[in-house]
Amino acid sequence: MTAASDYLWPLPDSRTLTGGFADSRTDHFHGGVDLRARTPLPVIAPTDGWVERISVNPAGYGLTLYYRLADGNTAVFGHLSRYEPELQALVRDSQLVAETYHVDFSFEEPAQAPSYRKGDILCFTGSSGRGPAHLHFEVRKGAVQLDPLMFYDPADRDKPVIVELRWVNWSEFSPTSSGRAIAKQVTPTINSNEPIALFVRTYDPGPWGRNAVPQTVRVFLDQQLIFEDRCAEIDLLGPQSIYEKLVYKDVKHNDRDVRRLFDWPLRGLTEADPLPSGWIENFRGDVRIEVEDRNGNISSYSVRVDVGDSRPDRPLPDRAVPLDFVLTGDDASMSWADVAELSGEIRINDEDFAFASKLRLTAHESYRPGTYWYKRSGAAGKSALWRIPSDDPDQLACYVLRGGIYGLAYDDTPPKLLLSGQHGKIKFTLTDDESSIDDSSVRCTVDGETAIPEFEYEEKGGVIWTRKSLTRGQHLVHFEAQNRAGLSRTWEVAVTVP
């Protein structure tokens, strides 16, 4: 591992954490740390290096910089307000060529890329993308996200804390189950004639003034390792669903993670089939849970178990209902999918249910402009979902991660635009009350020349950037936009700049 002294801290004006590495978010583990930051504060190069990639995405990290460090790792800085002047000019040129704010480009070789020295200013903090002003900071080794704090002092000398252990037997398990607590006593015991599996609630107090996720949790039968969860290494090429590891209802209702120390079984798994990893059957002896942090500090807890191998049947759900939809996905998730048709909608399990991996929901009807997927929210609300891109233009499909009621609706109202001139600039507000805006469709010209509408979802618009400063007086704006339902609109508006 790189020594702490090899990296400069990228934000000299702030070391206050507002978000930790591998924290659980709505549908992913947080891949970096968040630092409190007024706007704009300078972000500096931790080592000599070069720009590997630049991305501008109004829905995610916003203005983002990927910077290749001297040791081969990559630092990622997100939610920026702007880049240093030469890099900012390069981004603007790319946006003008693409005729859109939303761009993403890379440099394959350092000889072709902008390079910087350790301590040089790279960019400035902001609030682009999602959330208030802050700096999102990652360190990646290849496609694996690592905790940036492991590269800096102070080192962590505190052992992780095991708050609670829980267990579930075979017949009681469901993906919403967080098991039952193991009584705190000198030698806790578990007795069952069925296979069992374990859950843990744990954290690392650390030296940074904020609890962190431990590095690794392991399960041993006597001295044999049967399960390992590398909590603080996020492989971007591996499974991305957090629900393989966490119980969604506990995150949702208590804001506290209950972590599964086993793999999901198929619902109809029989005694003739091998158990998934982490399940314990036909065993009498000690089970030890070991929790290790990033600096090698270890805490452990042992439980005495006496478990059998009886596996009562868990019948598959009845799917005899005729459906206007088709649900597909991996075997483990699909075996727990309980679906029913509801007057043109489909109910997939209940609101507290979360699948281990994404399922795909496809409609039998063909796509027509104005049609969009939604998920019910509240008694009458609808949250618009993205349609999955497909080579078949008629196919209507979306992703399903959590339980609820899904359906198709028709949006017959195109987006709405409001333009105003303000102190040498033109501001715009772009809204769609039903199916939301497709940010990749937003384009405009001012006085016949390509301009860049800096569309941000949380602001519902932004500023139109032009290559030349706008003079006082009237300017002709041509604007184009589309919503997620595929309805587009163009405007020709004369705007007066004061």
Protein Blocks (a to p, Z undefined) as FASTA:
>chain_A
ZZfklpccfblmbccdfbdehiacfkbccfbdcdddddddddddfbgcddfbdcddfkln
mpadddddfkopacddehiabdcfklmmmmmmmmmmnopabdcdddfbfklpccddehia
fbdcdfeheddddddddddehjaccdfklmpccddfbdcddfbacdddfklgcfkbgbja
ddddfbdcdddfbdcddddddddebjnopacddfbdcddehjacfbdcdfkbccfkbcfb
fklmmcfklmmmnopacddfbdcddfklcfkbccdehiachiacddddddddfkopacdd
dddddddfbdcddddddfkbccfbdcdddfklmmmpccddeehiacehjfkbccfbdcdd
ddfbdcdehiacdddehjkbccdddddddfblkbccdddfbgcdddddddfbdcdddddd
eehiacdddddfknopafklgccdeehiacdddddfklopaddddfbdcdeddddddddd
ddfkopacddddddddZZ
